[in-house]
């Protein structure tokens, strides 16, 4: 089996929460997901995000998907 390379998509949720003065708990309550799910995103452990969750995150944080995620070059990881 081939070795799976790590993805290069980084979630900027931590930065957006800080900029907006929100906690993980407050965001989770606003969008109706668990704190654990938000923490998985925030700590770069997510492997996928549902479009419904992404839409809710963008609505709650008043941002676009590109504000929330970035693809980094290999030398930046």
URJOJO-V614744 format. One record per helix or strand. SS is the DSSP state (a for helix, b for strand). FROM is the first residue (numbers start at 1). TO is the last residue. If there is no record, write none. Layout:
ss->(SS	SS)
from->(FROM	FROM)
to->(TO	TO)
This chain:
ss->(b	a	a	a	a	a	b	a)
from->(9	13	24	35	51	65	69	74)
to->(11	20	31	42	61	68	71	76)
